[in-house]
Amino acid sequence: MIEPMFKKIQCICAGFIFCVLGSGPVLAQNWPTGPIHLIVPFQAGGSTDFIARTLAQRLSERVQQPVIVENKPGANGTVGASYVAKTAADGLNLLLVQAGYASNASLYKSNTFDPVKDLAPVSLLASGPLVLTVNVALPVKNVRELIALAKAKPGEINFGSAGTGSLPHLAPELFNLMAGTKMTHIPYKGSGPALNDVIGGQVPVYYMNLVLSLPYLKAGKLKALAVTSPTRSAIAPDIPTLAESGLPGYDMSTWYGLLVTSKTPKPVVNKISQELAAVLHESAMTEKFYSDGVSVVASTPEQFNDFLMQETAKFAKIIQSAGIKASE
């Protein structure tokens, strides 16, 4: 009586193990099993939204399923991230984040989810520089003159950003730390209002997307002092880097990446990453991304995980040193 019962238990356990371990490859082979929801945790119209909609169209064509872009803004991207963290483990809800995402673990201690444990990296999609711009009336022609002016007027020179913890906030905070200056942060609800006030002269300093800045630079509405990447941009090679303009070692690039809920089986994560890489490496996609000022990366999940850990640690040091609070 005991032996048949034991064999029955063995069969049940074997079936359970097969379901748990065997479901991943099956799901990966069949992915996607339905419409894909690409969650953008910011308002429509920004650079992250542009990347999402560019990617969605071509990915949809490749996998033969609709890819629906949904904007879920709030709290530097944590609202949309929390939503994706709690979705089903089928790889049908993707989260597209930008560089500021790496600051959330330090800024939002009371999150309803853990950005490290509850979300799994899929791919680092692309990266590129920001450009340090100033209002045309600000009496500086280069970075060294901006440093001198900021030191002469501590706390009086303001810089705008798209919100606390965003890259346009952290980039000038790193500038403050490295240059020994004390420029003051003015947070806005989005990049549009911040840009308007910089052009209007209410806030004299702003770090922004390089390509988006070009029309304003050509029209003489803004001045460009430097790019934030370690090397000059091929799009605007005449603009020097911050590293060569008096802040050696300065490096603060913008980037875009994709994550899914950590419950997603690893084979499915790998399949999504492979499909993304195939799309991103198409010449038409590479050119579209380049036109937005970023270069395609298309990393593996493991590479993106390592990169994300490095960025999170770097941003944590900036946030701690500058005393940045999420409620700012």
Secondary structure, 3 states (H helix, E strand, C coil): CHHHHHHHHHHHHHHHHHHHHHHHHHHHHHCCCCCEEEEECCCCCCHHHHHHHHHHHHHHHHHCCCEEEEECCCHHHHHHHHHHHCCCCCCCEEEEEEHHHHHHHHHCCCCCCCCCCCEEEEEEEEEECEEEEEECCCCCCCHHHHHHHHHHCCCCCEEEECCCCCHHHHHHHHHHHHHCCCCEEEECCCHHHHHHHHHHCCCCEEEEEHHHHHHHHHCCCEEEEEECCCCCCCCCCCCCECHHHCCCCCCCCEEEEEEEECCCCHHHHHHHHHHHHHHHCCHHHHHHHHHCCCEECCCCHHHHHHHHHHHHHHHHHHHHHHCCCCCC
